[in-house]
Amino acid sequence: MKLVIAMIQPHKLPDVKKALFDAGIHKMTVTNVVGCGQQKGYSETYRGVVHNVNLLKKVRLEIGVNEEFVKPTIQAIIKGAKTGKIGDGKIFVMELARCIRVRTEEEGNDAIG
């Protein structure tokens, strides 16, 4: 079992969701977050005062998958999120030690579904 975590641009969420659904991945957690990476933010002027904005809006996706769905999940996220420009995001893949479905108390691969 793996936990796939992706940071993407907010406007790409519908494209990523469609790509995931097309790949047969329907379960995910979506969170609005702020952060910065290689983009390093930007400066804007408001009423003559320059403001440095270095924490940009992003969307965090968390998807628990069984081994056979890791590669399709990653490919779907890339397909939906990639623009070829800086700020497209990152994908992290981590070992998932344990998963328990609360309703049925199933564990492991059965709990992820």
N, C-alpha and C positions, 0 to 999 in steps of 0.2 A: 504494500500500500504506500502511496505517495501523496504528499500535499503539494499541489501546484499553486504558487502565489504569483500573481501578475500585477504589475503596476502599469496602467495604460492611461491615455488621454481620455478625459470624460466624453468628448464628442465621438469617440470610437467605440463606446460601449455597445450601441445597437449592432454594429458590424461584428463585433467579437461575439455577442450573444447569438447572432444568426449563424456564424461559423461554428460555434460550439454545438448549437442545436442540430445543424446539418451533419455534424460528426457523431451525433448520438450522445452528447454530454448535456444533461438537462439540470444537473444539481450544482449550485454554486452559491457562494456568499459574496455580496457586493457591498463595498464600503467606500464612502467618499473620504479622501485623505488629502493632506497637503505635504509637499516635499520638494526637494530639489536634487538634481543630479548634474549631469554634464551641461545642462542648459544654463545653470547658475542664475536664473531669474532674469529680470529686466528692470529698467527704470521708467517711470512715468512722471509727468508733471501735472500737479493739480493745484490750481490757483497760485501758480508761480513757485510752488515748493516741489522739489524733486523727491520722489519716494522710490526707494529701492525695494522691489518685490522679489524676494528670493525663495519664497515658498509658494510653489505653483499647485493648482488644483489637479489632482489625479484621482483615478478610481482603482481600488484594490480588489482583485478577484481572488477568492480562495476556493479551491476545488480539490476535494479528496477523491482520489481515483485508485482503482486496482491497476496492477502493473500493465495490463494490456491496453489501458486507456491513456497512459502517460504520453506517448508519442502523438496520438491523435489530438489530445488536449493541447499540447504545445503547438502543434502545427495549426490548429484552429485559431488559437490566440494570435499567433504571428500573422495568419491570413487576414484576420479582422482588424488588427491594430497597426500593421505596418504601413507607413507613409513614405519611408525612406529618408525622413528628416530627423534631426536631433529631437529627442523628447518622446520618441515612440514608446519607450517604457522598458521594463525588465521582467524576466520570468525567473522565478526561483523554484527549484524542485527539492523537496525535503522528504526524508523518511518519515512515515507516519507510524508511530509505535503501536498505537491502539485506537480502535474506533468502536463505539458502542451506540447502537440505536436505542434511544430511551424508551420508545413505545413498546418494542418487542424484546428488548435486552439482547438482541443479536450482537455478535462481536465479529471483528475482522472484516474479511471481504464481503460477507453477507450483509453487514451493517452499512457498508458504503453503497452497495446496490449497483 
